[in-house]
Amino acid sequence: MYSREIRHDGLNKFRVIRGKSLYEVDQKAEMQLRVWEDQWNRVVKRHEEAQLKSNKRATAQQLSDQLKKERQLAEEYLILTIKRNKTVDLRRDLQRRTFDAEEPIAPELESIRQMPDPKAKVYQPIYNIIEQILPFLATNKKEEAKKRYDREHRIWMNEKEEIESRNEGKSNEYQSNYLKWKNDKESFEKNEKERLEFLESVFDNYRTQKEGSIEGYFDYLLNRFTLLDYIPIQRNMKYLIDTKTLYIEQYLPSIEELPSTKEIKYVVEGDEFVEIPLSNKFLNEFYDRLIYSLILSYLHLIFSNDKRNKIDSIAFNGYVDTINKGTGNSETPCIASIFVSREEFESINLEFVNPKTCFKQLKGVGSSKLHTLTSVPPVIKMDWDDDRIIDGKETLSQMDDTTNLAAMDWQDFEHLIREVFEREFSKNGGEVKITQASRDGGVDAIAFDPDPLRGGKIVIQAKRYTNTVGVAAVRDLYGTVMNEGAIKGILVSTADYGPDAYNFAKDKPLTLLNGSNLLYLLENHGHKAVIDLKAAKEGRRLNE
């Protein structure tokens, strides 16, 4: 699995986005960030509107009513989901939506009057008879006529410049509005095309029963019915065809993400809006009811929309991305888990149940107070199938305290590493599987740690080296960890590591075990061996 941490400082929200590919992680992250941004815009808009309202008491009441409406939606989440499910037809989502914004209208530009004509009669001097006979006497009249024209020309020039400036402003504003409208339209049409192509593939794949279609269809279904914007739209799904079981890892909101304001009051003395918080007792009960309602609504949506009867049972594990207040580190505890069959679930009348009582009646597992985020063991775990996994070979029983690990057959060495780590992980219920012979080309073994907090997939590589291990092998391991979506990588070698290898492994989920570490592990499990690098090198030269 790949992961990416995202935050929104304004909303003070944090989440770890996970997926099977970087593209999937980026898509989910961008979708979650858009949801947060929309939520933040509403908060900002709410604040701006509050500042602009002249009747501040009315504004406070309006905002309080809005908060109350959101709480009622959360408190009645299960019932509202059931009602909405009866009326919504997902096939309608395939209808093409239109871009509703109207195209900007080009402005009417002001016309400019004609420039004054210097030959016009009004700008010519008027001579009397004497001035006509003696033109030198008409000098003043010529200058006055010229000044009259120059004055009118300056007025005209000023008018022309002002009109041209206004016209240019109108044209620029229109061009800006038109380009924005054009870009918005193109972006809308592009997104609409991608949306329809995605939905058509989801529905067609589900109809033709392609591999992965069950997960894709119901992932879209659950996102489509998410009624509150603080509910994560992230989950991992896997359909187990042999048992017709849909396995779901759903990420749930933490209590910090719920709206904690009861009402908003306007205080005249300070000319300010004051947020009145919900009591901790109410908020805790509010959170627990929402989570139980959310889980039951997911189960209801899946079973009721499984028209092809492909799902006989659902395994649901609910996780919360949170920050441990004691350590400051991020954690993802499983706080609720349930395994339920279709027959068992459909015998319940959801419209009249108490969500928590119903969840417990269905043998769901969760702490008595979900808001404490107490980790519980999942009722059923993901089936980590891997086509590369092969049967292991016993090697520990065939070695003694004279066995030189550095001179072992490389395949036997990989089986030895699998056995050692299998015994190490089995103490906590984990398992280790060896993969197809890689000849130092990838994964040698895969460990599965079931711990709900720290567990997951771990890649193990075995290097039966006689020379110092360089950074290249460590870099290759890190790449494999990323490609496998593992939480950690372990490199085991009969030799030691160079400084560059240790430096590269710093601050990465990598553990480097040298020959001494390996011998120590063996001794912990009752076996002894030796590592003689010189003898192994000489033995190879003799064989050559």
BABA-927630 format. One record per residue (C-alpha): x, y, z. Coordinates in pm, 1 decimal. Layout:
REM residues N
X; Y; Z;
...
REM end
This chain:
REM residues 544
0.0; 0.0; 0.0;
112.6; 356.5; -73.2;
32.1; 638.5; 166.3;
35.6; 1016.6; 186.4;
-33.7; 1246.2; 480.3;
-259.6; 1543.0; 414.6;
-352.5; 1831.4; 642.8;
-573.8; 2136.9; 641.5;
-443.2; 2401.6; 878.2;
-761.0; 2609.3; 870.6;
-981.8; 2317.7; 976.5;
-702.1; 2161.6; 1186.7;
-756.3; 1825.9; 1015.3;
-514.9; 1542.4; 948.7;
-551.0; 1217.6; 759.7;
-332.4; 942.5; 613.4;
-446.2; 851.4; 261.6;
-370.4; 495.4; 150.9;
-406.3; 313.8; -177.5;
-268.1; 41.9; -400.1;
-92.5; 289.4; -631.5;
43.9; 642.7; -621.6;
-228.8; 746.1; -867.9;
-502.3; 610.4; -641.2;
-347.7; 781.1; -337.5;
-322.0; 1113.4; -523.5;
-680.6; 1087.9; -649.7;
-816.7; 1012.8; -302.0;
-600.4; 1283.8; -147.6;
-715.2; 1546.2; -398.0;
-1077.9; 1444.8; -346.3;
-1042.6; 1471.7; 32.5;
-862.3; 1806.8; 2.9;
-1142.4; 1940.3; -219.7;
-1398.9; 1830.8; 38.8;
-1200.2; 2004.5; 311.2;
-1157.2; 2316.3; 98.1;
-1532.3; 2330.3; 31.6;
-1593.3; 2292.0; 403.7;
-1339.1; 2563.7; 479.4;
-1496.3; 2794.3; 220.0;
-1829.5; 2750.7; 393.6;
-1667.6; 2834.5; 726.9;
-1506.3; 3144.3; 575.9;
-1828.6; 3240.0; 401.2;
-2022.4; 3189.9; 723.4;
-1775.8; 3416.2; 901.2;
-1788.6; 3682.9; 628.7;
-2165.1; 3677.4; 618.2;
-2172.4; 3713.0; 995.4;
-1955.2; 4023.4; 973.3;
-2171.9; 4180.9; 707.5;
-2506.6; 4124.8; 872.4;
-2649.4; 4431.0; 1037.4;
-2880.5; 4233.4; 1260.0;
-2620.1; 4035.6; 1447.6;
-2858.6; 3860.3; 1680.9;
-3049.1; 3725.8; 1381.3;
-2722.6; 3615.9; 1226.0;
-2622.0; 3432.3; 1541.9;
-2959.3; 3255.9; 1551.0;
-2928.5; 3162.5; 1184.6;
-2582.5; 3012.9; 1237.0;
-2704.5; 2827.2; 1546.1;
-2996.1; 2684.0; 1349.8;
-2754.5; 2565.0; 1083.2;
-2536.6; 2391.5; 1343.2;
-2845.0; 2227.9; 1495.9;
-2953.1; 2105.9; 1152.8;
-2609.5; 1946.3; 1096.4;
-2630.4; 1773.4; 1435.2;
-2976.9; 1636.9; 1357.2;
-2843.3; 1499.6; 1028.8;
-2568.3; 1317.4; 1216.9;
-2803.5; 1192.8; 1490.8;
-3046.8; 1053.1; 1231.0;
-2775.5; 934.1; 990.7;
-2894.3; 574.1; 967.0;
-3261.7; 661.3; 905.4;
-3175.0; 928.4; 650.0;
-2946.4; 687.2; 464.6;
-3221.9; 424.2; 448.6;
-3474.5; 677.6; 317.5;
-3232.7; 821.2; 64.5;
-3136.5; 475.2; -56.8;
-3501.1; 412.5; -152.5;
-3512.7; 713.2; -384.5;
-3167.4; 738.5; -542.1;
-3101.9; 559.5; -871.7;
-2728.9; 537.4; -936.7;
-2786.7; 499.1; -1311.9;
-2898.2; 862.4; -1318.2;
-2540.8; 956.4; -1240.9;
-2458.8; 857.3; -1599.0;
-2663.0; 1148.0; -1734.1;
-2444.1; 1420.6; -1876.8;
-2455.2; 1742.1; -1678.0;
-2454.9; 2080.1; -1850.5;
-2243.9; 2385.9; -1783.9;
-2496.9; 2636.8; -1655.2;
-2288.5; 2954.8; -1638.1;
-2393.1; 3199.7; -1909.9;
-2138.0; 3328.5; -2156.2;
-2038.7; 3690.6; -2080.5;
-2192.4; 3947.1; -2317.8;
-1955.5; 4176.3; -2503.6;
-1998.7; 4534.5; -2379.7;
-2125.0; 4821.6; -2593.1;
-1832.6; 5054.6; -2641.7;
-1875.5; 5434.2; -2637.4;
-1828.7; 5614.1; -2966.6;
-1589.8; 5905.0; -3003.6;
-1713.9; 6220.6; -3176.5;
-1521.4; 6346.6; -3473.4;
-1214.7; 6555.8; -3418.0;
-1284.0; 6929.8; -3458.5;
-1212.3; 7043.2; -3815.6;
-965.1; 7332.6; -3817.4;
-1118.4; 7446.1; -4149.3;
-1463.6; 7472.6; -3998.3;
-1612.0; 7820.0; -4013.5;
-1638.3; 7843.9; -3635.0;
-1260.9; 7829.8; -3608.9;
-1195.9; 8094.1; -3881.3;
-1136.4; 8466.8; -3803.6;
-1407.7; 8711.0; -3918.7;
-1255.1; 9020.0; -4081.7;
-1415.6; 9358.9; -4133.5;
-1358.9; 9559.1; -4453.3;
-1051.7; 9743.6; -4326.3;
-893.2; 9418.3; -4198.2;
-956.2; 9260.3; -4531.5;
-772.8; 9550.3; -4699.5;
-501.4; 9568.3; -4433.5;
-443.9; 9203.7; -4313.1;
-174.1; 9306.9; -4062.6;
-448.9; 9468.3; -3857.2;
-619.4; 9118.2; -3818.3;
-328.4; 8945.7; -3638.9;
-512.4; 8931.0; -3306.9;
-819.9; 8776.9; -3467.3;
-605.2; 8504.7; -3626.0;
-447.4; 8421.8; -3289.4;
-788.5; 8419.0; -3117.9;
-927.1; 8183.5; -3385.0;
-627.0; 7952.1; -3342.5;
-663.7; 7954.8; -2961.6;
-1034.4; 7875.8; -2998.3;
-953.8; 7573.8; -3212.7;
-667.9; 7460.2; -2986.9;
-898.3; 7478.7; -2683.0;
-1166.6; 7267.8; -2853.4;
-904.7; 7022.8; -2975.9;
-768.0; 6975.7; -2622.9;
-1121.5; 6914.7; -2493.0;
-1175.4; 6662.6; -2769.2;
-844.4; 6489.9; -2694.9;
-931.3; 6461.5; -2324.8;
-1272.9; 6319.9; -2411.8;
-1112.1; 6076.7; -2654.1;
-860.0; 5955.4; -2395.9;
-1126.9; 5913.0; -2127.7;
-1357.6; 5720.4; -2362.5;
-1072.2; 5502.0; -2489.6;
-969.9; 5431.4; -2129.0;
-1326.2; 5334.8; -2033.9;
-1362.6; 5121.7; -2347.3;
-1028.4; 4953.6; -2278.7;
-1139.3; 4878.3; -1920.2;
-1468.4; 4733.2; -2042.8;
-1288.6; 4525.8; -2307.9;
-1028.2; 4397.2; -2063.5;
-1295.7; 4308.0; -1809.3;
-1493.8; 4129.0; -2078.7;
-1186.2; 3944.3; -2205.6;
-1099.6; 3840.8; -1849.9;
-1455.4; 3724.8; -1778.2;
-1476.0; 3547.2; -2112.5;
-1143.9; 3366.3; -2064.4;
-1250.0; 3260.0; -1713.7;
-1585.8; 3141.8; -1846.3;
-1416.1; 2960.3; -2135.2;
-1161.2; 2793.3; -1904.2;
-1432.3; 2701.4; -1652.6;
-1641.0; 2550.9; -1930.7;
-1349.0; 2353.6; -2074.6;
-1251.6; 2233.9; -1726.3;
-1612.6; 2137.0; -1650.7;
-1648.3; 1948.6; -1979.4;
-1313.3; 1774.0; -1927.6;
-1408.1; 1672.3; -1574.0;
-1752.8; 1567.5; -1690.2;
-1601.3; 1351.9; -1964.2;
-1365.0; 1188.4; -1714.6;
-1649.3; 1141.8; -1463.6;
-1870.8; 970.3; -1719.5;
-1587.5; 751.8; -1849.3;
-1508.8; 647.9; -1492.2;
-1872.4; 574.2; -1407.4;
-1932.4; 387.0; -1731.7;
-1633.4; 165.6; -1656.0;
-1755.5; 111.8; -1296.6;
-2105.5; 10.5; -1405.8;
-1993.2; -187.9; -1713.1;
-1731.0; -377.0; -1514.0;
-1989.4; -459.0; -1248.0;
-2236.8; -570.7; -1515.1;
-1979.5; -790.5; -1693.0;
-1836.2; -912.5; -1359.7;
-1475.8; -816.5; -1430.2;
-1209.9; -867.7; -1165.6;
-1213.7; -583.2; -914.3;
-1558.6; -466.8; -1026.4;
-1727.2; -550.0; -693.7;
-1482.3; -331.1; -502.6;
-1505.7; -44.8; -753.3;
-1884.8; -43.9; -766.7;
-1943.7; -45.3; -390.8;
-1663.2; 200.9; -323.3;
-1844.3; 445.7; -551.1;
-2178.2; 359.2; -390.2;
-2055.8; 437.0; -37.9;
-1894.4; 763.8; -147.5;
-2216.6; 859.3; -324.4;
-2415.1; 822.5; -1.0;
-2173.7; 1006.0; 229.1;
-2399.9; 1267.6; 388.4;
-2151.0; 1462.0; 602.7;
-1833.9; 1623.1; 475.1;
-1626.4; 1528.3; 779.8;
-1674.2; 1155.6; 713.1;
-1365.0; 1019.8; 530.1;
-1424.9; 897.8; 176.5;
-1133.1; 658.3; 201.0;
-1149.8; 283.1; 233.6;
-983.1; -34.2; 109.3;
-1194.0; -320.3; -21.5;
-1130.4; -676.4; -126.6;
-1384.6; -925.6; -255.7;
-1318.7; -1289.7; -163.9;
-1492.5; -1479.7; -440.3;
-1463.7; -1823.5; -277.9;
-1665.1; -1718.7; 28.1;
-1854.8; -1432.1; -140.9;
-1728.9; -1202.7; 133.5;
-1660.7; -832.6; 90.8;
-1379.3; -719.8; 319.7;
-1378.4; -347.4; 403.9;
-1118.7; -136.5; 580.4;
-1306.9; 190.2; 637.7;
-1149.6; 505.0; 777.6;
-1371.4; 684.5; 1026.5;
-1365.5; 1040.9; 1160.8;
-1204.1; 1112.3; 1495.1;
-1405.1; 1296.3; 1757.9;
-1195.7; 1610.5; 1696.8;
-1334.0; 1630.6; 1342.9;
-1696.0; 1654.4; 1454.7;
-1851.5; 2000.5; 1492.6;
-1816.8; 2083.4; 1861.1;
-2009.8; 2413.4; 1870.7;
-2360.0; 2399.5; 2020.0;
-2469.8; 2749.8; 1925.1;
-2342.5; 3096.3; 1840.8;
-2444.1; 3399.6; 2046.0;
-2397.1; 3766.9; 1976.8;
-2251.7; 3957.4; 2271.3;
-2345.6; 4324.7; 2248.2;
-2087.5; 4444.4; 2500.5;
-1793.4; 4321.6; 2296.7;
-1966.9; 4338.5; 1958.4;
-1859.5; 3982.8; 1887.3;
-1993.4; 3636.0; 1814.7;
-1920.9; 3377.7; 2083.2;
-1921.3; 3002.4; 2019.9;
-2091.4; 2799.5; 2293.3;
-1933.7; 2449.8; 2292.3;
-2117.4; 2121.2; 2328.6;
-2058.9; 1941.2; 2655.0;
-1800.4; 1662.6; 2646.4;
-2065.6; 1414.6; 2758.2;
-2296.0; 1508.1; 2470.0;
-2010.8; 1509.2; 2217.2;
-1890.8; 1164.6; 2327.3;
-2241.0; 1013.9; 2300.7;
-2295.9; 1198.0; 1973.0;
-1974.5; 1048.4; 1828.9;
-2053.6; 692.2; 1937.2;
-2403.9; 705.3; 1789.4;
-2273.1; 843.2; 1461.2;
-2006.3; 572.7; 1421.4;
-2250.6; 289.4; 1492.9;
-2503.6; 447.2; 1254.8;
-2236.7; 492.2; 989.6;
-2128.2; 127.0; 1004.6;
-2485.2; -2.8; 988.7;
-2564.4; 231.6; 699.2;
-2265.6; 94.8; 504.3;
-2380.7; -263.0; 561.7;
-2734.1; -168.9; 457.1;
-2622.1; 9.2; 139.9;
-2407.1; -282.6; 25.8;
-2656.6; -561.3; 89.6;
-2954.9; -365.9; -48.1;
-2769.3; -265.5; -366.9;
-2613.4; -605.5; -436.4;
-2865.2; -685.0; -710.2;
-2653.6; -971.6; -843.9;
-2635.8; -1146.4; -504.2;
-2258.1; -1163.7; -516.9;
-2211.4; -1083.6; -147.8;
-2314.3; -1333.1; 119.5;
-2127.4; -1163.8; 404.3;
-1934.7; -850.2; 492.0;
-1625.4; -815.5; 709.3;
-1592.8; -455.2; 824.4;
-1303.7; -300.3; 1017.0;
-1324.1; 68.0; 1111.1;
-997.7; 261.7; 1154.6;
-928.6; 615.0; 1273.9;
-627.4; 827.0; 1178.5;
-542.9; 1020.7; 1490.9;
-259.3; 1177.6; 1685.9;
-164.0; 1013.8; 2013.8;
-185.9; 1295.6; 2267.5;
80.2; 1126.9; 2479.7;
347.4; 1070.7; 2213.6;
247.9; 1320.1; 1944.7;
279.6; 1042.5; 1685.9;
16.3; 942.2; 1432.3;
-174.8; 618.5; 1498.9;
-446.3; 426.4; 1320.1;
-633.0; 205.0; 1569.1;
-915.6; -27.7; 1467.1;
-1202.3; 88.9; 1692.4;
-1489.0; -125.0; 1555.4;
-1509.7; -457.4; 1374.1;
-1796.5; -676.1; 1258.1;
-1858.6; -982.9; 1043.4;
-2219.5; -1031.8; 937.3;
-2406.3; -1247.2; 686.5;
-2673.8; -1119.4; 451.7;
-2937.1; -1346.7; 606.8;
-2856.5; -1225.6; 957.1;
-2852.1; -858.8; 860.1;
-3168.4; -861.4; 650.4;
-3366.0; -1011.2; 940.3;
-3329.1; -677.9; 1123.6;
-3565.9; -382.3; 1084.4;
-3308.7; -103.5; 1080.9;
-3561.8; 177.6; 1096.1;
-3646.1; 96.3; 1458.7;
-3314.0; -14.2; 1608.0;
-3079.5; 154.8; 1850.1;
-2752.6; 167.6; 1645.0;
-2524.2; 58.9; 1930.0;
-2755.9; -217.5; 2050.2;
-2798.6; -344.5; 1695.3;
-2422.8; -346.7; 1635.6;
-2367.6; -550.3; 1952.4;
-2660.1; -780.8; 1864.8;
-2480.2; -861.5; 1538.2;
-2172.1; -961.4; 1743.2;
-1982.8; -648.7; 1644.9;
-1666.9; -574.9; 1841.9;
-1591.0; -229.2; 1980.4;
-1501.2; -72.3; 2312.1;
-1786.8; 43.2; 2532.3;
-1684.5; 401.1; 2448.4;
-1580.5; 440.8; 2086.4;
-1476.0; 802.1; 2139.8;
-1176.5; 683.5; 2344.5;
-1038.3; 530.0; 2020.3;
-945.2; 211.8; 2208.1;
-798.9; -41.6; 1966.9;
-982.4; -373.5; 1925.8;
-867.9; -684.6; 1735.6;
-1046.6; -721.0; 1400.3;
-1307.9; -997.6; 1389.0;
-1160.1; -1110.1; 1056.6;
-838.4; -1005.4; 885.7;
-757.5; -941.6; 523.4;
-656.9; -1254.0; 331.4;
-310.5; -1158.8; 208.8;
-297.1; -1374.8; -102.0;
18.2; -1350.1; -308.8;
66.6; -1560.2; -622.4;
442.0; -1561.3; -565.4;
420.3; -1744.6; -231.3;
550.8; -2103.6; -233.8;
583.0; -2377.2; 25.2;
871.9; -2339.1; 266.1;
1156.2; -2586.5; 304.9;
1288.3; -2703.1; 642.7;
1653.3; -2606.5; 685.8;
1701.9; -2537.5; 1057.7;
1675.1; -2905.1; 1145.7;
1953.1; -2991.8; 898.5;
2215.9; -2754.2; 1040.3;
2443.2; -2771.5; 1344.3;
2691.5; -2545.5; 1519.4;
2950.3; -2609.8; 1243.0;
2726.8; -2495.9; 957.3;
2881.1; -2199.6; 776.7;
2589.6; -1976.3; 679.3;
2807.3; -1780.9; 435.8;
2872.0; -2097.7; 235.5;
2509.7; -2225.1; 222.5;
2322.9; -2272.6; -102.6;
2153.9; -1936.7; -168.3;
1806.1; -2092.1; -188.3;
1861.1; -2282.2; 136.7;
1973.1; -1953.8; 293.3;
1645.4; -1785.0; 192.5;
1446.0; -2074.5; 343.0;
1656.6; -2045.4; 660.2;
1572.2; -1675.7; 690.7;
1202.0; -1755.2; 641.3;
1212.7; -2015.0; 921.2;
1393.3; -1784.4; 1163.5;
1151.7; -1496.5; 1109.5;
852.1; -1728.1; 1112.7;
945.5; -1829.1; 1466.3;
1008.7; -1464.8; 1556.3;
671.8; -1340.6; 1425.0;
468.4; -1642.2; 1541.1;
505.2; -1518.6; 1900.1;
250.4; -1248.0; 1814.7;
34.8; -1453.1; 1578.8;
215.6; -1346.3; 1262.0;
327.5; -1556.0; 969.6;
608.6; -1553.9; 715.0;
590.2; -1685.8; 359.3;
876.9; -1738.7; 115.9;
834.9; -1623.4; -243.8;
947.8; -1761.8; -576.5;
1325.4; -1777.6; -609.4;
1432.8; -1424.0; -679.6;
1811.0; -1468.0; -707.9;
1854.9; -1131.7; -537.1;
1595.8; -974.9; -765.1;
1318.3; -866.0; -529.0;
1115.9; -1005.8; -240.3;
1254.5; -1318.1; -73.1;
996.9; -1347.2; 203.0;
684.1; -1166.5; 318.3;
586.9; -1134.4; 682.9;
236.0; -1044.7; 799.4;
220.0; -887.1; 1144.2;
-143.0; -888.6; 1272.9;
-88.4; -618.0; 1535.0;
-372.9; -367.2; 1473.7;
-152.0; -68.8; 1556.3;
193.1; -152.7; 1426.1;
122.2; -449.8; 1205.0;
101.0; -500.8; 831.9;
308.0; -636.6; 547.6;
686.6; -659.6; 592.6;
932.5; -736.9; 313.5;
1235.3; -951.8; 402.9;
1535.5; -992.9; 175.6;
1821.6; -1236.9; 236.2;
2172.6; -1160.7; 108.5;
2424.5; -1441.5; 151.2;
2720.6; -1211.0; 88.8;
3089.4; -1252.0; 167.1;
3176.6; -887.7; 95.0;
3057.1; -567.1; 262.2;
2701.5; -482.6; 158.0;
2688.4; -151.4; -27.0;
2415.4; 108.4; -52.4;
2277.1; -36.6; -377.7;
2124.9; -339.4; -201.1;
1965.7; -116.4; 64.2;
1832.1; 119.6; -201.9;
1682.4; -178.2; -389.5;
1512.6; -296.4; -70.0;
1359.9; 47.1; -14.9;
1222.9; 47.1; -370.9;
1072.7; -297.1; -312.5;
908.6; -180.3; 11.7;
747.7; 108.7; -177.4;
633.8; -113.7; -468.3;
490.6; -374.5; -232.6;
307.1; -118.7; -20.5;
477.5; -265.2; 285.3;
518.9; -93.7; 621.2;
880.1; -202.1; 661.9;
1174.5; -376.6; 498.6;
1432.5; -604.6; 662.5;
1764.1; -685.9; 495.6;
1955.4; -984.3; 638.9;
2313.6; -1049.1; 532.5;
2593.6; -1278.9; 639.0;
2834.3; -986.6; 591.3;
2840.0; -637.1; 738.5;
2714.9; -310.3; 584.8;
2913.8; -11.8; 470.4;
2863.4; 340.4; 615.0;
2674.1; 451.8; 303.5;
2424.3; 168.1; 352.9;
2357.1; 269.3; 715.4;
2330.2; 636.7; 619.9;
2073.9; 561.7; 347.7;
1862.6; 353.8; 588.9;
1836.3; 639.2; 839.5;
1483.6; 778.9; 883.9;
1342.9; 508.7; 653.1;
1132.8; 203.9; 748.0;
1432.5; -24.3; 700.1;
1618.2; -259.4; 935.3;
1966.7; -387.4; 849.5;
2075.1; -713.1; 1017.6;
2434.1; -829.8; 973.4;
2588.8; -1168.8; 1039.5;
2616.9; -1111.0; 1413.8;
2250.8; -1014.1; 1436.2;
2154.9; -1328.0; 1243.2;
2355.1; -1556.9; 1471.2;
2191.7; -1389.8; 1772.0;
1842.9; -1456.2; 1628.5;
1930.8; -1819.2; 1565.1;
2058.8; -1862.5; 1919.5;
1739.7; -1709.3; 2058.4;
1548.2; -1991.7; 1891.6;
1780.1; -2269.6; 2005.3;
2014.0; -2302.3; 1708.2;
2381.3; -2233.1; 1658.3;
2587.9; -2181.7; 1344.2;
2898.5; -1996.7; 1229.0;
2971.9; -1734.8; 965.5;
3319.5; -1772.6; 815.3;
3344.3; -1530.8; 523.5;
3704.7; -1623.9; 442.4;
3626.9; -1996.3; 421.0;
3323.0; -1924.1; 204.9;
3535.5; -1718.5; -37.0;
3803.9; -1987.2; -57.2;
3542.3; -2256.9; -108.5;
3400.0; -2068.7; -404.5;
3745.5; -2026.9; -561.0;
3809.1; -2400.6; -524.0;
3474.9; -2482.4; -685.3;
3553.4; -2246.6; -970.0;
REM end
